Amino acid sequence: MRVNRTYSAWACAGRIGVIALLALGACTTACAGNELGTARKDGAMRVRVVIDGQALTATLDDSPAARDFASLLPLDLTLSDYASTEKVGDLPRRLSIDAAPRSYKPSSGDITYYAPWGNLAIFYRDFRDSDGLVRLGAFDGGIDALRRAGAFAARFERAE
């Protein structure tokens, strides 16, 4: 029995084309953006923190907690010192910590959420591994504007 090789080649090509279209459609749906409406190549989101007119930039992680924090922006907080290690501020509501590790060991420049108290904690010194601490992101550069005495206002907003 003679097989029609032309037909077999076209049938194979057709199957490959269908698979490619399905894959492209899945990528288009998955890669179109995120629930925040901001297209992000790697899932990270840039934010700006303004303190007394000085703007610091930071990048939020692609995590449920970081996305929940981003949903609060723009946000005005009063930051105060805690333990000569971090600046803390009360958030308007608790954040989702779904899929978050049980603990985190922060470094200087980390933006975190302390789930037991429901507050934002920005570290300006390295600290030990702490239960209930969830990393949200980190500053992209210097954080000297955070190293000040007393409470101060800080505005968190999406960077364009």
C-alpha positions as CSV (number, residue, x, y, z in Angstrom):
1,M,0.0,0.0,0.0
2,R,1.4,3.3,-1.0
3,V,1.2,6.2,1.5
4,N,0.5,9.7,0.3
5,R,3.5,11.5,1.7
6,T,2.2,14.9,0.7
7,Y,-1.0,14.4,2.7
8,S,1.0,13.1,5.8
9,A,3.2,16.1,5.7
10,W,0.3,18.5,5.6
11,A,-1.6,16.7,8.3
12,C,1.5,16.9,10.6
13,A,2.0,20.6,9.8
14,G,-1.6,21.2,10.6
15,R,-1.3,19.5,14.0
16,I,1.8,21.6,14.8
17,G,0.0,24.8,13.7
18,V,-2.9,24.0,16.0
19,I,-0.6,23.3,18.9
20,A,1.3,26.6,18.2
21,L,-1.9,28.6,18.2
22,L,-3.1,27.1,21.4
23,A,0.2,27.9,23.1
24,L,0.2,31.5,21.7
25,G,-3.4,31.9,23.0
26,A,-2.4,30.7,26.5
27,C,0.6,33.0,26.6
28,T,-1.5,36.0,25.4
29,T,-4.0,35.4,28.2
30,A,-1.4,34.8,30.9
31,C,1.0,37.5,29.8
32,A,-1.5,40.3,29.1
33,G,-0.8,41.9,32.5
34,N,-1.9,41.3,36.0
35,E,-4.8,42.0,38.3
36,L,-3.4,45.5,39.1
37,G,-3.8,46.5,35.5
38,T,0.0,47.3,35.1
39,A,1.9,45.3,32.5
40,R,5.1,44.0,34.1
41,K,7.7,42.0,32.3
42,D,8.9,40.0,35.3
43,G,6.0,40.5,37.7
44,A,7.8,43.2,39.8
45,M,6.2,46.6,40.3
46,R,8.2,49.8,40.8
47,V,7.0,52.2,43.5
48,R,8.1,55.6,44.7
49,V,8.3,56.6,48.4
50,V,8.3,60.3,48.9
51,I,9.7,61.7,52.2
52,D,9.9,65.5,52.6
53,G,10.0,66.0,48.9
54,Q,12.7,63.4,48.4
55,A,11.7,60.4,46.2
56,L,13.1,57.0,46.7
57,T,12.4,54.2,44.3
58,A,11.7,50.6,45.2
59,T,10.6,47.4,43.5
60,L,7.8,45.2,44.9
61,D,8.1,41.5,44.6
62,D,5.6,39.4,42.5
63,S,3.8,37.8,45.5
64,P,0.3,37.8,46.8
65,A,1.3,40.0,49.8
66,A,3.1,42.6,47.6
67,R,0.3,42.7,45.1
68,D,-2.1,43.3,48.0
69,F,0.1,46.1,49.3
70,A,0.2,47.6,45.8
71,S,-3.6,47.6,45.7
72,L,-3.5,50.2,48.6
73,L,-1.5,52.7,46.6
74,P,-1.3,55.6,46.7
75,L,-0.9,55.5,50.5
76,D,0.1,58.1,53.1
77,L,1.7,56.6,56.2
78,T,3.4,58.0,59.3
79,L,6.6,56.1,59.9
80,S,8.3,55.8,63.2
81,D,11.4,54.1,64.5
82,Y,11.3,50.7,66.0
83,A,14.3,49.1,67.8
84,S,16.8,51.4,66.0
85,T,16.5,48.9,63.1
86,E,13.4,49.6,61.2
87,K,10.7,52.2,60.4
88,V,7.2,51.0,61.0
89,G,3.8,52.3,59.9
90,D,0.2,51.2,60.4
91,L,-1.6,50.0,57.3
92,P,-5.3,50.7,56.8
93,R,-6.0,46.9,56.7
94,R,-4.2,43.6,57.0
95,L,-2.6,42.1,53.9
96,S,-3.0,38.7,52.4
97,I,-0.1,36.4,53.4
98,D,-1.3,33.5,51.2
99,A,1.7,31.4,50.1
100,A,4.1,33.5,52.2
101,P,7.0,31.8,54.0
102,R,6.6,31.4,57.8
103,S,9.5,33.7,58.4
104,Y,12.0,36.1,56.8
105,K,15.5,37.4,57.5
106,P,15.5,41.1,56.5
107,S,18.4,43.1,55.1
108,S,18.8,46.8,55.0
109,G,16.5,48.3,52.4
110,D,13.9,45.6,52.6
111,I,10.2,46.6,52.6
112,T,8.2,44.0,54.7
113,Y,4.9,43.3,56.3
114,Y,4.8,42.1,59.9
115,A,1.7,40.0,59.9
116,P,1.2,39.6,63.7
117,W,0.8,43.4,64.1
118,G,-0.5,44.1,60.6
119,N,2.1,46.9,60.0
120,L,4.6,47.9,57.3
121,A,8.2,47.5,58.4
122,I,11.1,49.0,56.4
123,F,14.5,47.9,57.5
124,Y,17.5,50.3,57.5
125,R,19.7,47.7,59.3
126,D,20.0,43.9,58.8
127,F,18.0,41.9,61.3
128,R,17.5,38.3,62.4
129,D,15.0,35.8,60.9
130,S,11.6,36.7,62.3
131,D,8.4,34.6,62.3
132,G,5.5,36.4,60.7
133,L,7.7,38.8,58.6
134,V,6.8,38.8,54.9
135,R,9.0,40.5,52.3
136,L,7.2,42.8,50.0
137,G,10.1,44.2,48.1
138,A,13.2,46.4,48.5
139,F,14.6,49.9,47.7
140,D,16.5,50.2,44.5
141,G,19.1,52.6,45.9
142,G,20.1,54.5,49.0
143,I,17.7,54.9,51.9
144,D,19.3,57.8,53.8
145,A,16.0,59.6,53.8
146,L,14.7,56.9,56.2
147,R,17.5,57.4,58.7
148,R,16.0,60.2,60.8
149,A,14.8,60.7,64.3
150,G,11.1,60.9,65.2
151,A,8.0,60.1,63.3
152,F,7.6,61.4,59.7
153,A,5.2,61.3,56.8
154,A,5.9,59.0,53.8
155,R,3.8,58.7,50.6
156,F,3.9,55.4,48.7
157,E,2.8,55.5,45.1
158,R,3.2,53.6,41.9
159,A,6.2,54.8,39.8
160,E,5.3,55.5,36.2
